[in-house]
Amino acid sequence: MKEKLELIMREEIKHFLEIEQAGTPNRRNGCYQRNLDTQYGRIEGLLASRDRNGEFQTQLFAPYQRHTGWLEEAFKAVYPKADV
């Protein structure tokens, strides 16, 4: 699950910088680590992407959010046969 979430966030920031920030000097600025508690257990060290201007926010969770609710259901819908 961790790898899939990180992949989604990498694609989100790629889209954000290519589409929403096109023509600006804004670019990727590495990642920060986040622990996220789910109904399946804790995801430790989730790498959340960030941009230099601090304008990017993933759609997977809110800033400072540490617990999920809807995320598991969305993940099951996208990857129905995955072991979550």
C-alpha positions as CSV (number, residue, x, y, z in Angstrom):
1,M,0.0,0.0,0.0
2,K,2.9,2.4,0.8
3,E,4.4,2.0,-2.6
4,K,1.1,2.7,-4.4
5,L,0.4,5.8,-2.3
6,E,3.9,7.1,-3.0
7,L,3.4,6.5,-6.7
8,I,0.1,8.4,-6.7
9,M,1.7,11.3,-4.9
10,R,4.6,11.4,-7.4
11,E,2.1,11.5,-10.3
12,E,0.1,14.2,-8.5
13,I,3.1,16.5,-8.1
14,K,4.2,15.8,-11.7
15,H,0.8,16.9,-12.9
16,F,0.7,19.9,-10.6
17,L,4.1,21.2,-11.8
18,E,3.5,20.5,-15.5
19,I,-0.1,21.8,-15.7
20,E,-0.9,24.1,-12.8
21,Q,2.6,25.6,-12.4
22,A,3.6,25.7,-16.0
23,G,5.8,28.7,-16.8
24,T,6.8,29.3,-13.2
25,P,10.2,28.5,-11.6
26,N,8.5,26.2,-9.1
27,R,9.8,22.6,-9.1
28,R,10.1,19.5,-6.9
29,N,11.8,19.8,-3.6
30,G,12.2,16.3,-2.4
31,C,9.9,14.6,0.1
32,Y,9.0,14.6,3.8
33,Q,8.1,11.6,5.8
34,R,4.7,11.0,7.2
35,N,3.3,8.2,9.4
36,L,-0.3,7.4,8.5
37,D,-2.6,5.2,10.6
38,T,-5.1,3.1,8.6
39,Q,-7.6,0.4,9.6
40,Y,-4.9,-2.1,8.4
41,G,-2.2,-0.7,10.5
42,R,0.4,2.1,10.5
43,I,2.3,3.1,7.4
44,E,5.6,4.3,8.6
45,G,7.8,6.7,6.7
46,L,5.4,7.4,3.8
47,L,7.3,9.8,1.5
48,A,5.1,12.7,0.6
49,S,6.2,14.9,-2.3
50,R,6.7,18.6,-1.9
51,D,7.5,21.6,-4.2
52,R,9.8,24.5,-3.6
53,N,7.1,27.1,-3.2
54,G,5.1,25.0,-0.7
55,E,2.0,25.2,-2.8
56,F,1.5,21.5,-3.6
57,Q,-0.9,19.5,-1.5
58,T,-1.7,15.8,-2.2
59,Q,-5.4,14.9,-2.5
60,L,-4.8,11.6,-0.5
61,F,-4.8,13.3,2.9
62,A,-5.1,16.8,4.4
63,P,-2.1,18.6,5.9
64,Y,-1.2,17.2,9.3
65,Q,-3.7,14.3,8.9
66,R,-2.5,11.2,10.6
67,H,-5.6,8.9,10.3
68,T,-7.5,7.8,7.2
69,G,-11.1,6.8,6.7
70,W,-12.1,6.9,3.0
71,L,-8.6,6.1,1.7
72,E,-9.0,2.3,2.2
73,E,-12.3,2.2,0.3
74,A,-10.8,4.2,-2.6
75,F,-7.7,1.9,-2.7
76,K,-9.9,-1.2,-2.7
77,A,-11.9,0.2,-5.6
78,V,-8.8,0.9,-7.7
79,Y,-6.9,-2.3,-6.7
80,P,-9.6,-4.9,-5.9
81,K,-7.3,-7.9,-5.8
82,A,-4.4,-6.2,-3.9
83,D,-3.5,-7.3,-0.4
84,V,-3.9,-4.1,1.6
